[in-house]
Amino acid sequence: MDDFQRIYGPWALVTGASSGIGRAVSHELAARKLNLVVVSRRQRLLDTLKKELEHRYGIEVRTLGIDLTKPGAIEEIDRSTQDIIIGLVVPAAGVAEAAEFTGTTLARHTGMAHLNMIVPMQLIHVFANKMAKRKRGGVLLVSSLFGYQGIPYVANYAATKAYVLTLGEALHFELKKHGIDVSVLAPGLTDTDMPANLPLNFSKLPMFYQSPWKVARTGIRALGKKATVVSGLINKFYAWQNRLVPRSLPVSLFGFLIKRSFKTPAALRGGNT
Ligand SMILES: NC(=O)c1ccc[n+]([C@@H]2O[C@H](COP(=O)([O-])OP(=O)(O)OC[C@H]3O[C@@H](n4cnc5c(N)ncnc54)[C@H](OP(=O)(O)O)[C@@H]3O)[C@@H](O)[C@H]2O)c1
């Protein structure tokens, strides 16, 4: 058994495992010989993932096809993992909305805030308590480069990612004494369903796609070493220089750039009537 397995094994819990970054993280962890509990709504995709991972890496995979925003979801995860030891939690499930703040329904704003902020916080609370008793474990949170400043037209999404960033930074310090490594991965634009489904033309923004595989590896490598890690050199530079300028500057710049990248004026106005 290597160090990674000893500290973060024998099981890892990954939410948002059916696609994108969560799916890539699941592959990377399976390659490091952790058994996995994979969570998302689309059971069929989780079943395919289970087959792939068990066949390719010889590990054990449990699937949980649930909507994490529904009441009782966290309790269900807790209940169905009572008989195994979860050494690593990766709450990667997330959604994004892009439109004028008032153009997105309150229900969608609230659902996004719940999935992106409340669910990771609750999962950390449940599993960090158990990890602390064993004096080892890890949490890999998924924030975003968008979490480094306010971003008009994706205001609530960016704010949820700022929450994840600061929660993780603080817990990196606080949980260290219990032997728990907390790191926050902040991806830039990543080639997944999330940006593909947004009504934005990303070619009009000064951003470059990274593969979810590269992003996943960057996050996993940061575990036990860094409080936060930004994926990609250009993104790293962006996050760094952001600290040197007045906060209002990147906010206005993003406001201008994002507004003009909407595919249609109707998309900018959103679906709230
Ligand atoms: N892609 C980017 O450019 C980018 C950049 C920065 C940060 N991120 C962050 O990376 C994380 C992963 O996003 P991604 O890019 O990989 O997007 P993605 O491919 O759309 O993956 C999102 C995942 O979340 C799951 N999910 C969504 N709603 C859920 C719910 N109510 N209950 C349970 N699972 C749910 C989805 O599965 P089901 O549909 O099967 O439920 C899916 O597995 C997110 O937290 C996102 O904010 C992405």
The ligand as a Tripos MOL2 file, in Angstrom:
@<TRIPOS>MOLECULE
LIG
   48    52     1     0     0
SMALL
NO_CHARGES

@<TRIPOS>ATOM
      1 N1        -15.9800   23.4410  -16.6510 N.am      1 LIG1
      2 C1        -15.4540   24.5830  -16.2220 C.2       1 LIG1
      3 O1        -15.0670   25.4700  -17.0280 O.2       1 LIG1
      4 C2        -15.2920   24.8100  -14.7390 C.ar      1 LIG1
      5 C3        -14.4570   25.8720  -14.3430 C.ar      1 LIG1
      6 C4        -14.3000   26.1110  -12.9780 C.ar      1 LIG1
      7 C5        -14.9250   25.2950  -12.0570 C.ar      1 LIG1
      8 N2        -15.7100   24.2660  -12.4680 N.ar      1 LIG1
      9 C6        -16.3690   23.4660  -11.4240 C.3       1 LIG1
     10 O2        -16.0860   22.0900  -11.6330 O.3       1 LIG1
     11 C7        -17.1270   21.3030  -11.0580 C.3       1 LIG1
     12 C8        -17.5290   20.2310  -12.0490 C.3       1 LIG1
     13 O3        -18.1060   20.8480  -13.1760 O.3       1 LIG1
     14 P1        -17.8520   20.2910  -14.6560 P.3       1 LIG1
     15 O4        -17.2100   21.3630  -15.4210 O.co2     1 LIG1
     16 O5        -17.2200   18.9680  -14.5800 O.co2     1 LIG1
     17 O6        -19.3700   20.2370  -15.1630 O.3       1 LIG1
     18 P2        -20.2750   19.0120  -15.6240 P.3       1 LIG1
     19 O7        -19.5660   18.1620  -16.6160 O.co2     1 LIG1
     20 O8        -21.5620   19.6390  -16.0000 O.co2     1 LIG1
     21 O9        -20.4450   18.1700  -14.2860 O.3       1 LIG1
     22 C9        -21.3160   18.5340  -13.2690 C.3       1 LIG1
     23 C10       -21.5990   17.3210  -12.4150 C.3       1 LIG1
     24 O10       -22.4660   17.6980  -11.3430 O.3       1 LIG1
     25 C11       -23.5220   16.7400  -11.2660 C.3       1 LIG1
     26 N3        -24.7270   17.3740  -10.7410 N.ar      1 LIG1
     27 C12       -25.3340   18.4940  -11.1980 C.ar      1 LIG1
     28 N4        -26.4290   18.7530  -10.4750 N.ar      1 LIG1
     29 C13       -26.5200   17.7640   -9.5400 C.ar      1 LIG1
     30 C14       -27.4440   17.4750   -8.5010 C.ar      1 LIG1
     31 N5        -28.5050   18.2670   -8.2670 N.pl3     1 LIG1
     32 N6        -27.2520   16.3820   -7.7400 N.ar      1 LIG1
     33 C15       -26.1970   15.5640   -7.9790 C.ar      1 LIG1
     34 N7        -25.2730   15.7980   -8.9270 N.ar      1 LIG1
     35 C16       -25.4410   16.8790   -9.7110 C.ar      1 LIG1
     36 C17       -23.7170   16.2760  -12.7150 C.3       1 LIG1
     37 O11       -24.2820   14.9880  -12.7770 O.3       1 LIG1
     38 P3        -25.8160   14.6450  -13.0740 P.3       1 LIG1
     39 O12       -26.2720   15.5700  -14.1570 O.co2     1 LIG1
     40 O13       -25.7530   13.2110  -13.4610 O.co2     1 LIG1
     41 O14       -26.5130   14.8630  -11.7880 O.co2     1 LIG1
     42 C18       -22.2850   16.2140  -13.1880 C.3       1 LIG1
     43 O15       -21.7070   14.9790  -12.8300 O.3       1 LIG1
     44 C19       -18.2600   22.2670  -10.7020 C.3       1 LIG1
     45 O16       -18.2630   22.4640   -9.3100 O.3       1 LIG1
     46 C20       -17.8820   23.5460  -11.4360 C.3       1 LIG1
     47 O17       -18.3550   24.6830  -10.7590 O.3       1 LIG1
     48 C21       -15.9110   24.0020  -13.7950 C.ar      1 LIG1
@<TRIPOS>BOND
     1     1     2 1
     2     2     3 2
     3     2     4 1
     4     4     5 ar
     5     4    48 ar
     6     5     6 ar
     7     6     7 ar
     8     7     8 ar
     9     8     9 1
    10     8    48 ar
    11     9    10 1
    12     9    46 1
    13    10    11 1
    14    11    12 1
    15    11    44 1
    16    12    13 1
    17    13    14 1
    18    14    15 2
    19    14    16 1
    20    14    17 1
    21    17    18 1
    22    18    19 2
    23    18    20 1
    24    18    21 1
    25    21    22 1
    26    22    23 1
    27    23    24 1
    28    23    42 1
    29    24    25 1
    30    25    26 1
    31    25    36 1
    32    26    27 ar
    33    26    35 ar
    34    27    28 ar
    35    28    29 ar
    36    29    30 ar
    37    29    35 ar
    38    30    31 1
    39    30    32 ar
    40    32    33 ar
    41    33    34 ar
    42    34    35 ar
    43    36    37 1
    44    36    42 1
    45    37    38 1
    46    38    39 2
    47    38    40 1
    48    38    41 1
    49    42    43 1
    50    44    45 1
    51    44    46 1
    52    46    47 1
@<TRIPOS>SUBSTRUCTURE
     1 LIG1         1 GROUP 0 **** ****
